[in-house]
Amino acid sequence: MRTEDLRYLQLLDRLRHGQCNYDDYELLQTRVVGQPSIESLHDSPWNK
């Protein structure tokens, strides 16, 4: 599976080289599952 999200690809490249910045941190924070009611990422809507 390849990502088409340019911003995320750039983050991964910086991560690979140990050069992440605060903007990268902010982006990753938007991808954190913060709902305690979610018991599994195998259930809808996360399994799509």
C-alpha distance matrix in Angstrom:
0.0 3.8 6.7 9.7 12.2 14.5 16.5 13.7 12.7 16.4 16.8 14.4 16.5 19.6 18.7 18.1 21.6 23.2 24.1 22.8 25.1 26.3 24.1 21.0 22.7 23.4 19.8 18.7 21.7 20.4 17.4 19.7 20.5 24.2 25.4 27.3 27.4 23.8 24.0 20.6 17.0 16.9 19.4 19.3 18.3 15.7 14.1 12.9
3.8 0.0 3.8 6.5 9.2 11.1 13.4 11.0 9.5 13.2 14.1 12.1 13.7 17.0 16.7 16.2 19.4 21.3 21.7 20.5 22.7 24.1 21.7 18.8 21.0 21.6 18.0 17.4 20.7 19.4 16.9 19.7 21.0 24.6 26.2 28.5 28.9 25.4 26.1 22.8 19.2 19.6 21.8 21.4 19.9 17.5 16.5 15.0
6.7 3.8 0.0 3.8 5.5 8.0 10.0 7.8 7.1 10.8 11.7 10.5 12.5 15.4 15.3 15.7 18.6 20.1 20.0 18.4 20.2 21.2 18.5 15.9 18.2 18.4 14.7 14.6 17.8 16.3 14.1 17.3 18.9 22.4 24.2 26.8 27.3 24.1 25.3 22.4 18.6 19.7 21.5 20.6 18.8 16.5 16.3 14.6
9.7 6.5 3.8 0.0 3.8 6.0 8.9 8.3 7.6 10.8 12.5 12.2 13.7 16.4 17.1 17.6 20.1 21.7 21.0 19.4 20.7 21.6 18.5 16.5 19.2 18.9 15.2 16.0 19.0 17.1 15.7 19.2 20.9 24.1 25.9 28.8 29.3 26.2 27.8 25.1 21.3 22.4 23.8 22.4 20.2 18.5 18.6 16.2
12.2 9.2 5.5 3.8 0.0 3.8 5.6 5.4 6.2 8.7 10.0 10.7 12.5 14.5 15.3 16.6 18.9 19.9 18.8 16.7 17.6 18.2 14.9 13.2 15.9 15.3 11.7 13.0 15.8 13.9 13.1 16.7 18.8 21.7 23.9 26.9 27.7 24.9 26.8 24.5 20.9 22.5 23.7 22.3 19.9 18.1 18.9 16.9
14.5 11.1 8.0 6.0 3.8 0.0 3.8 5.4 5.0 6.2 8.6 9.8 10.6 12.4 14.1 15.3 16.9 18.3 16.7 15.1 15.9 17.0 13.8 12.4 15.7 15.4 12.2 14.0 17.0 15.6 15.3 18.9 21.4 24.1 26.6 29.6 30.8 28.1 30.0 27.7 24.2 26.0 27.3 26.0 23.6 21.7 22.6 20.7
16.5 13.4 10.0 8.9 5.6 3.8 0.0 3.8 5.5 5.2 6.3 8.8 10.0 10.8 12.3 14.4 15.7 16.4 14.4 12.3 12.6 13.3 10.0 8.8 12.1 11.7 8.7 10.9 13.9 12.8 13.1 16.5 19.4 21.8 24.5 27.6 29.0 26.7 28.7 26.8 23.5 25.8 27.0 25.8 23.3 21.3 22.8 21.3
13.7 11.0 7.8 8.3 5.4 5.4 3.8 0.0 3.8 5.4 4.9 6.2 8.7 9.9 10.3 12.3 14.4 14.9 13.8 11.5 12.7 13.5 10.8 8.3 11.1 11.4 8.0 8.9 12.3 11.5 10.8 14.0 16.9 19.6 22.4 25.1 26.6 24.0 25.7 23.7 20.4 22.6 24.2 23.4 21.1 18.7 20.0 18.9
12.7 9.5 7.1 7.6 6.2 5.0 5.5 3.8 0.0 3.8 5.4 5.1 6.3 8.8 9.8 10.6 12.7 14.2 13.4 12.1 13.9 15.7 13.2 10.7 13.8 14.7 11.5 12.1 15.7 15.3 14.2 17.3 20.0 23.0 25.7 28.3 29.7 26.8 28.2 25.9 22.4 24.3 26.2 25.6 23.5 20.9 21.7 20.5
16.4 13.2 10.8 10.8 8.7 6.2 5.2 5.4 3.8 0.0 3.8 5.4 5.1 6.3 8.5 9.9 10.9 12.2 10.6 9.6 11.2 13.3 11.1 9.0 12.6 13.7 11.2 12.4 15.9 15.9 15.6 18.4 21.6 24.2 27.2 29.8 31.6 29.0 30.5 28.5 25.2 27.4 29.2 28.6 26.4 23.9 24.9 23.9
16.8 14.1 11.7 12.5 10.0 8.6 6.3 4.9 5.4 3.8 0.0 3.8 5.4 5.2 6.1 8.6 10.0 10.2 8.9 6.9 8.7 10.6 8.8 5.9 9.1 10.8 8.6 9.1 12.7 13.3 13.0 15.4 18.8 21.2 24.4 26.8 28.8 26.4 27.9 26.0 23.0 25.6 27.4 27.1 25.0 22.2 23.6 23.0
14.4 12.1 10.5 12.2 10.7 9.8 8.8 6.2 5.1 5.4 3.8 0.0 3.8 5.5 4.9 6.1 8.7 9.7 9.7 8.6 11.4 13.6 12.4 9.0 11.5 13.6 11.3 10.6 14.4 15.2 13.8 16.0 19.1 21.9 24.9 27.0 28.9 26.2 27.2 25.0 21.9 24.2 26.5 26.5 24.7 21.6 22.5 22.1
16.5 13.7 12.5 13.7 12.5 10.6 10.0 8.7 6.3 5.1 5.4 3.8 0.0 3.8 5.4 5.1 6.5 8.7 8.5 8.8 11.7 14.7 13.6 10.8 13.7 16.0 14.0 13.9 17.6 18.4 17.4 19.7 22.9 25.5 28.6 30.7 32.7 30.0 30.9 28.7 25.6 27.7 30.1 30.1 28.3 25.2 25.9 25.4
19.6 17.0 15.4 16.4 14.5 12.4 10.8 9.9 8.8 6.3 5.2 5.5 3.8 0.0 3.8 5.4 5.2 6.0 4.8 5.3 8.3 11.6 11.3 8.7 11.5 14.1 13.0 13.0 16.3 17.8 17.4 19.2 22.7 24.9 28.3 30.4 32.7 30.3 31.4 29.5 26.7 29.2 31.4 31.5 29.6 26.6 27.7 27.4
18.7 16.7 15.3 17.1 15.3 14.1 12.3 10.3 9.8 8.5 6.1 4.9 5.4 3.8 0.0 3.8 5.3 4.9 5.9 5.4 9.1 11.9 12.1 8.8 10.5 13.7 12.6 11.5 14.9 16.7 15.8 17.1 20.5 22.7 26.1 27.8 30.2 27.7 28.6 26.8 24.2 26.7 29.1 29.6 27.9 24.6 25.7 25.9
18.1 16.2 15.7 17.6 16.6 15.3 14.4 12.3 10.6 9.9 8.6 6.1 5.1 5.4 3.8 0.0 3.8 5.7 7.7 8.8 12.5 15.6 15.7 12.5 14.3 17.4 16.0 14.8 18.3 20.0 18.6 19.9 23.1 25.6 28.8 30.3 32.6 29.9 30.3 28.2 25.6 27.7 30.4 31.1 29.6 26.2 26.8 27.0
21.6 19.4 18.6 20.1 18.9 16.9 15.7 14.4 12.7 10.9 10.0 8.7 6.5 5.2 5.3 3.8 0.0 3.8 5.5 8.1 11.6 15.2 15.7 13.1 15.1 18.3 17.5 16.8 20.0 21.9 21.1 22.4 25.8 28.0 31.4 33.0 35.4 32.9 33.5 31.6 29.0 31.3 33.9 34.5 32.9 29.6 30.4 30.4
23.2 21.3 20.1 21.7 19.9 18.3 16.4 14.9 14.2 12.2 10.2 9.7 8.7 6.0 4.9 5.7 3.8 0.0 3.8 6.0 9.4 12.7 14.1 11.6 12.8 16.3 16.2 15.2 18.0 20.4 19.9 20.7 24.2 26.0 29.5 30.9 33.7 31.4 32.1 30.6 28.3 30.9 33.4 34.1 32.5 29.2 30.3 30.7
24.1 21.7 20.0 21.0 18.8 16.7 14.4 13.8 13.4 10.6 8.9 9.7 8.5 4.8 5.9 7.7 5.5 3.8 0.0 3.8 6.5 10.2 11.4 9.6 11.4 14.5 14.6 14.5 17.2 19.4 19.5 20.7 24.4 26.0 29.6 31.4 34.2 32.1 33.2 31.7 29.3 32.1 34.3 34.5 32.7 29.6 31.0 31.1
22.8 20.5 18.4 19.4 16.7 15.1 12.3 11.5 12.1 9.6 6.9 8.6 8.8 5.3 5.4 8.8 8.1 6.0 3.8 0.0 3.8 7.1 8.1 6.0 7.6 10.7 11.0 10.9 13.4 15.7 16.0 17.2 20.9 22.4 26.1 28.0 30.7 28.8 30.1 28.9 26.5 29.4 31.4 31.5 29.5 26.6 28.3 28.4
25.1 22.7 20.2 20.7 17.6 15.9 12.6 12.7 13.9 11.2 8.7 11.4 11.7 8.3 9.1 12.5 11.6 9.4 6.5 3.8 0.0 3.8 5.5 5.3 6.6 8.9 10.2 11.0 12.7 14.9 16.2 17.3 21.1 22.1 25.8 28.0 30.8 29.2 30.9 30.0 27.7 30.9 32.4 32.3 30.2 27.5 29.6 29.6
26.3 24.1 21.2 21.6 18.2 17.0 13.3 13.5 15.7 13.3 10.6 13.6 14.7 11.6 11.9 15.6 15.2 12.7 10.2 7.1 3.8 0.0 3.8 5.3 5.0 6.2 8.7 9.9 10.5 12.8 14.7 15.6 19.3 19.8 23.5 25.8 28.7 27.5 29.4 28.9 26.8 30.2 31.4 31.1 28.9 26.5 29.0 29.1
24.1 21.7 18.5 18.5 14.9 13.8 10.0 10.8 13.2 11.1 8.8 12.4 13.6 11.3 12.1 15.7 15.7 14.1 11.4 8.1 5.5 3.8 0.0 3.8 5.4 5.0 6.2 8.7 9.8 11.0 13.1 14.8 18.5 19.3 22.8 25.5 28.0 26.6 28.8 28.1 25.7 28.9 29.9 29.2 26.8 24.6 27.1 26.8
21.0 18.8 15.9 16.5 13.2 12.4 8.8 8.3 10.7 9.0 5.9 9.0 10.8 8.7 8.8 12.5 13.1 11.6 9.6 6.0 5.3 5.3 3.8 0.0 3.8 5.4 5.1 6.2 8.6 10.1 11.2 12.9 16.6 18.1 21.6 24.1 26.6 24.8 26.6 25.6 23.1 26.2 27.6 27.2 25.0 22.4 24.6 24.5
22.7 21.0 18.2 19.2 15.9 15.7 12.1 11.1 13.8 12.6 9.1 11.5 13.7 11.5 10.5 14.3 15.1 12.8 11.4 7.6 6.6 5.0 5.4 3.8 0.0 3.8 5.4 5.2 6.2 8.9 10.2 10.9 14.6 15.5 19.2 21.4 24.2 22.8 24.6 24.0 21.9 25.3 26.6 26.5 24.4 21.8 24.3 24.7
23.4 21.6 18.4 18.9 15.3 15.4 11.7 11.4 14.7 13.7 10.8 13.6 16.0 14.1 13.7 17.4 18.3 16.3 14.5 10.7 8.9 6.2 5.0 5.4 3.8 0.0 3.8 5.5 5.1 6.7 9.2 10.4 13.9 14.4 17.9 20.6 23.2 22.0 24.4 24.0 21.8 25.3 26.0 25.4 23.1 21.0 23.8 23.9
19.8 18.0 14.7 15.2 11.7 12.2 8.7 8.0 11.5 11.2 8.6 11.3 14.0 13.0 12.6 16.0 17.5 16.2 14.6 11.0 10.2 8.7 6.2 5.1 5.4 3.8 0.0 3.8 5.4 5.4 7.0 9.4 12.9 14.3 17.6 20.5 22.6 20.9 23.2 22.3 19.7 22.9 23.7 23.0 20.6 18.4 21.0 20.7
18.7 17.4 14.6 16.0 13.0 14.0 10.9 8.9 12.1 12.4 9.1 10.6 13.9 13.0 11.5 14.8 16.8 15.2 14.5 10.9 11.0 9.9 8.7 6.2 5.2 5.5 3.8 0.0 3.8 5.3 5.2 6.8 10.4 12.2 15.6 18.1 20.4 18.5 20.5 19.5 17.1 20.4 21.6 21.4 19.3 16.7 19.2 19.5
21.7 20.7 17.8 19.0 15.8 17.0 13.9 12.3 15.7 15.9 12.7 14.4 17.6 16.3 14.9 18.3 20.0 18.0 17.2 13.4 12.7 10.5 9.8 8.6 6.2 5.1 5.4 3.8 0.0 3.8 5.3 5.4 8.9 9.6 13.2 15.7 18.3 17.0 19.3 19.0 17.2 20.8 21.4 21.2 19.1 16.8 19.9 20.5
20.4 19.4 16.3 17.1 13.9 15.6 12.8 11.5 15.3 15.9 13.3 15.2 18.4 17.8 16.7 20.0 21.9 20.4 19.4 15.7 14.9 12.8 11.0 10.1 8.9 6.7 5.4 5.3 3.8 0.0 3.8 5.7 8.4 9.5 12.5 15.6 17.6 16.1 18.8 18.4 16.2 19.6 19.8 18.9 16.5 14.8 17.9 18.0
17.4 16.9 14.1 15.7 13.1 15.3 13.1 10.8 14.2 15.6 13.0 13.8 17.4 17.4 15.8 18.6 21.1 19.9 19.5 16.0 16.2 14.7 13.1 11.2 10.2 9.2 7.0 5.2 5.3 3.8 0.0 3.8 6.4 8.9 11.6 14.5 16.2 14.1 16.4 15.4 12.9 16.2 16.9 16.4 14.2 11.8 14.7 15.1
19.7 19.7 17.3 19.2 16.7 18.9 16.5 14.0 17.3 18.4 15.4 16.0 19.7 19.2 17.1 19.9 22.4 20.7 20.7 17.2 17.3 15.6 14.8 12.9 10.9 10.4 9.4 6.8 5.4 5.7 3.8 0.0 3.8 5.9 9.1 11.4 13.7 11.9 14.0 13.7 12.0 15.7 16.3 16.4 14.7 12.3 15.3 16.6
20.5 21.0 18.9 20.9 18.8 21.4 19.4 16.9 20.0 21.6 18.8 19.1 22.9 22.7 20.5 23.1 25.8 24.2 24.4 20.9 21.1 19.3 18.5 16.6 14.6 13.9 12.9 10.4 8.9 8.4 6.4 3.8 0.0 3.8 5.8 8.2 10.1 8.2 10.6 10.6 9.4 13.1 13.2 13.5 12.1 9.9 13.2 15.0
24.2 24.6 22.4 24.1 21.7 24.1 21.8 19.6 23.0 24.2 21.2 21.9 25.5 24.9 22.7 25.6 28.0 26.0 26.0 22.4 22.1 19.8 19.3 18.1 15.5 14.4 14.3 12.2 9.6 9.5 8.9 5.9 3.8 0.0 3.8 6.3 8.9 8.5 11.2 12.4 12.1 15.8 15.4 15.6 14.3 12.8 16.3 18.1
25.4 26.2 24.2 25.9 23.9 26.6 24.5 22.4 25.7 27.2 24.4 24.9 28.6 28.3 26.1 28.8 31.4 29.5 29.6 26.1 25.8 23.5 22.8 21.6 19.2 17.9 17.6 15.6 13.2 12.5 11.6 9.1 5.8 3.8 0.0 3.8 5.4 5.8 9.1 10.9 11.4 14.6 13.4 13.6 12.7 12.0 15.5 17.5
27.3 28.5 26.8 28.8 26.9 29.6 27.6 25.1 28.3 29.8 26.8 27.0 30.7 30.4 27.8 30.3 33.0 30.9 31.4 28.0 28.0 25.8 25.5 24.1 21.4 20.6 20.5 18.1 15.7 15.6 14.5 11.4 8.2 6.3 3.8 0.0 3.8 5.4 7.4 10.2 11.9 14.9 13.8 14.9 14.7 13.8 16.8 19.4
27.4 28.9 27.3 29.3 27.7 30.8 29.0 26.6 29.7 31.6 28.8 28.9 32.7 32.7 30.2 32.6 35.4 33.7 34.2 30.7 30.8 28.7 28.0 26.6 24.2 23.2 22.6 20.4 18.3 17.6 16.2 13.7 10.1 8.9 5.4 3.8 0.0 3.8 6.1 9.2 11.2 13.5 11.6 12.5 12.7 12.7 15.4 18.0
23.8 25.4 24.1 26.2 24.9 28.1 26.7 24.0 26.8 29.0 26.4 26.2 30.0 30.3 27.7 29.9 32.9 31.4 32.1 28.8 29.2 27.5 26.6 24.8 22.8 22.0 20.9 18.5 17.0 16.1 14.1 11.9 8.2 8.5 5.8 5.4 3.8 0.0 3.8 5.8 7.4 9.9 8.4 9.7 10.1 9.3 11.9 14.7
24.0 26.1 25.3 27.8 26.8 30.0 28.7 25.7 28.2 30.5 27.9 27.2 30.9 31.4 28.6 30.3 33.5 32.1 33.2 30.1 30.9 29.4 28.8 26.6 24.6 24.4 23.2 20.5 19.3 18.8 16.4 14.0 10.6 11.2 9.1 7.4 6.1 3.8 0.0 3.8 7.1 8.8 8.2 10.7 11.9 10.7 12.2 15.7
20.6 22.8 22.4 25.1 24.5 27.7 26.8 23.7 25.9 28.5 26.0 25.0 28.7 29.5 26.8 28.2 31.6 30.6 31.7 28.9 30.0 28.9 28.1 25.6 24.0 24.0 22.3 19.5 19.0 18.4 15.4 13.7 10.6 12.4 10.9 10.2 9.2 5.8 3.8 0.0 3.8 5.2 5.8 8.9 10.2 8.2 9.1 12.7
17.0 19.2 18.6 21.3 20.9 24.2 23.5 20.4 22.4 25.2 23.0 21.9 25.6 26.7 24.2 25.6 29.0 28.3 29.3 26.5 27.7 26.8 25.7 23.1 21.9 21.8 19.7 17.1 17.2 16.2 12.9 12.0 9.4 12.1 11.4 11.9 11.2 7.4 7.1 3.8 0.0 3.8 5.4 7.6 8.2 5.2 6.1 9.6
16.9 19.6 19.7 22.4 22.5 26.0 25.8 22.6 24.3 27.4 25.6 24.2 27.7 29.2 26.7 27.7 31.3 30.9 32.1 29.4 30.9 30.2 28.9 26.2 25.3 25.3 22.9 20.4 20.8 19.6 16.2 15.7 13.1 15.8 14.6 14.9 13.5 9.9 8.8 5.2 3.8 0.0 3.8 6.8 8.5 6.4 4.9 8.7
19.4 21.8 21.5 23.8 23.7 27.3 27.0 24.2 26.2 29.2 27.4 26.5 30.1 31.4 29.1 30.4 33.9 33.4 34.3 31.4 32.4 31.4 29.9 27.6 26.6 26.0 23.7 21.6 21.4 19.8 16.9 16.3 13.2 15.4 13.4 13.8 11.6 8.4 8.2 5.8 5.4 3.8 0.0 3.8 6.2 5.9 5.5 8.7
19.3 21.4 20.6 22.4 22.3 26.0 25.8 23.4 25.6 28.6 27.1 26.5 30.1 31.5 29.6 31.1 34.5 34.1 34.5 31.5 32.3 31.1 29.2 27.2 26.5 25.4 23.0 21.4 21.2 18.9 16.4 16.4 13.5 15.6 13.6 14.9 12.5 9.7 10.7 8.9 7.6 6.8 3.8 0.0 3.0 5.0 5.4 7.0
18.3 19.9 18.8 20.2 19.9 23.6 23.3 21.1 23.5 26.4 25.0 24.7 28.3 29.6 27.9 29.6 32.9 32.5 32.7 29.5 30.2 28.9 26.8 25.0 24.4 23.1 20.6 19.3 19.1 16.5 14.2 14.7 12.1 14.3 12.7 14.7 12.7 10.1 11.9 10.2 8.2 8.5 6.2 3.0 0.0 3.8 5.7 6.2
15.7 17.5 16.5 18.5 18.1 21.7 21.3 18.7 20.9 23.9 22.2 21.6 25.2 26.6 24.6 26.2 29.6 29.2 29.6 26.6 27.5 26.5 24.6 22.4 21.8 21.0 18.4 16.7 16.8 14.8 11.8 12.3 9.9 12.8 12.0 13.8 12.7 9.3 10.7 8.2 5.2 6.4 5.9 5.0 3.8 0.0 3.8 5.6
14.1 16.5 16.3 18.6 18.9 22.6 22.8 20.0 21.7 24.9 23.6 22.5 25.9 27.7 25.7 26.8 30.4 30.3 31.0 28.3 29.6 29.0 27.1 24.6 24.3 23.8 21.0 19.2 19.9 17.9 14.7 15.3 13.2 16.3 15.5 16.8 15.4 11.9 12.2 9.1 6.1 4.9 5.5 5.4 5.7 3.8 0.0 3.8
12.9 15.0 14.6 16.2 16.9 20.7 21.3 18.9 20.5 23.9 23.0 22.1 25.4 27.4 25.9 27.0 30.4 30.7 31.1 28.4 29.6 29.1 26.8 24.5 24.7 23.9 20.7 19.5 20.5 18.0 15.1 16.6 15.0 18.1 17.5 19.4 18.0 14.7 15.7 12.7 9.6 8.7 8.7 7.0 6.2 5.6 3.8 0.0
